[in-house]
Amino acid sequence: MPKHKFLLEEKDIPRKWYNLAADLPSPMQPPLAPDGSPLNPAMLERIFPGNIIEQEISTQRWIDIPEEILEILTLWRPAPLRRALALEKYLKTPARIYYKDESTSPAGSHKPNTAVAQAWYNKKFGIKRLTTETGAGQWGSALAFACNLIGLQCRVYMVRISFDQKPMRKTMMQTWGAECIASPSTHTHAGREVLKAMPHTPGSLGIAISEAVEDALSDKSNKSRYSLGSVLNHVLLHQTIIGLEAKKQLKLAKEKKPDVVIGCVGGGSNFAGVAFPFVCDKIHGEKIQIIPVEPTACPTLTKGPFAYDFGDIAGLTPLLPMYTLGHKFVPEPIHAGGLRYHGMAPLVSQAAVEGLISPRAYDQVKCYESAVIWAKTEGTIPAPETSHAIACAIDEAKKAKAEGKQKVILFCYSGHGLMDLAGYDKFLTGKLSAYHLPGHKIQDSLCALKKFPAAKKIKTGRW
Amino acid sequence: MPKHKFLLEEKDIPRKWYNLAADLPSPMQPPLAPDGSPLNPAMLERIFPGNIIEQEISTQRWIDIPEEILEILTLWRPAPLRRALALEKYLKTPARIYYKDESTSPAGSHKPNTAVAQAWYNKKFGIKRLTTETGAGQWGSALAFACNLIGLQCRVYMVRISFDQKPMRKTMMQTWGAECIASPSTHTHAGREVLKAMPHTPGSLGIAISEAVEDALSDKSNKSRYSLGSVLNHVLLHQTIIGLEAKKQLKLAKEKKPDVVIGCVGGGSNFAGVAFPFVCDKIHGEKIQIIPVEPTACPTLTKGPFAYDFGDIAGLTPLLPMYTLGHKFVPEPIHAGGLRYHGMAPLVSQAAVEGLISPRAYDQVKCYESAVIWAKTEGTIPAPETSHAIACAIDEAKKAKAEGKQKVILFCYSGHGLMDLAGYDKFLTGKLSAYHLPGHKIQDSLCALKKFPAAKKIKTGRW
């Protein structure tokens, strides 16, 4: 019988990260200071340690993974590449569907890949404490896990709607010794301002980022820094270990290359992780369709313009060149909390501008339907975020069937849904609705963005 | 650096189960009918299909695993053997601690090993629907998962206390298409009787078994059967794949043999799974200490007599020769719901009588302390049941340190605790207390057992 799993030995773990910035056809636009002027690096140094900033701006193609980080990663890595034989059979598709199983990390998602690296670099730089935000809780759990292993204090601002939907995520973070606070909170000026204006807000990643950044900046001892779970270049860099392992494993499966590579996108990190090593191949001539999948409730790549915008609601971060719905945009409380982000990683945005990737948006009902098909065939219960990638993989497998083509489909199974079963309960009892962000809300949001003086549209994209 | 993981290829999965009944020094006592007379096999045939009964009474040493079962097991098997390097370092122990990671199954525990086999044999026998009980929810989830893949209907009676503590387990079962009902329920005569006598009972496995058996027996079409997740010989048989894989993997790790083998025990299945292949070696002369660990709240092996008793509260099952606290005993609502069982697998009981295994009891506070040490070193969050094995492994590693011996310790990491975080929350906020079943309660319970006419003490053991 065909194999289900393609495993690498610990010694075969990739020893370098891949940096797409080295290979993009056009150079990346630089980040700007909040007033639109060139960025003063000193400002970044209060948010991130110097060794991380170095990685953030690097255009070196391969970056060595320090041995001590590799040692921690091998707690669960190399992660398995699995073939979805039961799903293929159910769909009667000639496609071969592979998925990189990132749900096997202790925190249950791909997030520890960068959490461990970031904690390690911060520790090395003499930092004692990290602050961060989390949406669905995957990132907060991952950073709590990493800080505990590396020996740093950790405070997590968790988006209120997810904090309420998933109280066990808090317990998970506390088990690893971290503090977890619902955002917006009264701990920060930014949080208090939002609460004044919108006392019943479900919160958003943009708000929680403001709180975490403000918290780190206000540490008088200068020993706190902020850590981000997605969006930035160094985060995406750390995640490329996913695609690099998958490449080795596809060889074990005797596949020359994937025809389709799929990842869900919120800030862009798991998508970039699985896809960038293949974007590199595409730049060098391979024919590969590469699809980031976002929710229709937060259609950044499919409906937003490519513009300079803040990463957070309060405007504490530098201006980033990215697809965005405007930093004041608060997405509906869909269950895929990790995809509720107004912006998009600059590297993913640039790859979209270059036409290297083909974004798509799915609604949450379609995604839960796909997730249940998955659970009933492959057996595992995916995170709501991951279900976006699964829905797309199913569509592509059906297309391969219609076309009679033996396509190789690879997607990132970014995390399990064991902490997200409340959403499944709603779906199974018919209480969940599809949500497409209406046109007038997109217009409102983009008008607000246009009026914001520092924002400017770049080269291409809608406005 | 030393390796964390010892992986087998799918082709190296064991193809036979090991049956300890073939090797026990004394023959097993037979099960008896509820009135104490020799058992009429026809009664069993209304509860279990013939092919399962055949396995239940088999004394054949090796039993072939059907190819179709192997194909489903390879969705997640072979399961990894991991070495707890970080815990060893934390304990500064010369011991090498290995754990067989059964948490990697879709349902999150070792339970699917037998759920898949049982569903397959029932389907082959023409059965359409299975009923069962579940404590913590691990077994119910596993059977829901297996029935969905094999194509059977499934109804699960879940012990009320766990149903309330872990509502997400219900959603998990429903995602796989099963029904999940809190027990005691009004669906059965047995449930209604218990509710009448104890309206606020937390429920117990003994009660839920009565309900599930009655439900299967009352199907007029004769197409329903009952499925048990532990205790019986065939269940333990299916779990021996755990220890058989572990043996191959210890060879990969270049270990000659384990010095200590540990598993938590409720009904006995994960313990038997990891331990029986090594009990076989012990019978043939190897020096191995084999430790089943039970909760002090339900000290069946350490405080109960070896006697004939019912498997359920209502007395619907045959009388089994086992260590027992009496079938009317309802354990305190500790968080390790899977260990709240008044009896013990006859095969495990017999191994204890023969002196082949050395039972031990731990309280839940000690177990949660060990679980948090584990989470902070090895990174993963164990099930409360599993934490009993971890507590013992830590004790044994400390003992090896005190003795200056390089012992090899193997334990079964029977499941993850991601659905059990409510217990961690209580522990972390100081709301959990150690619970030792007081002597007078044990005396009461055993008096009740003695008065029960069909029960009789066997050979040895307390009374």
Interface residues (C-beta under 8 A of the other chain):
Chain A: M1 K3 H4 K5 L7 E9 E10 E71 T74 L75 W76 A86 T104 P106 G108 F145 N148 L149 P167 M168 T171 M172 Q174 T175 W176 G177 V372 A375 K376 E378 G379 T380 I381 L418 M419 L421 A422 Y424 D425 L428
Chain B: M1 K3 H4 K5 L7 E9 E10 E71 T74 L75 W76 A86 T104 P106 G108 F145 N148 L149 P167 M168 T171 M172 Q174 T175 W176 G177 V372 A375 K376 E378 G379 T380 I381 L418 M419 L421 A422 Y424 D425 L428
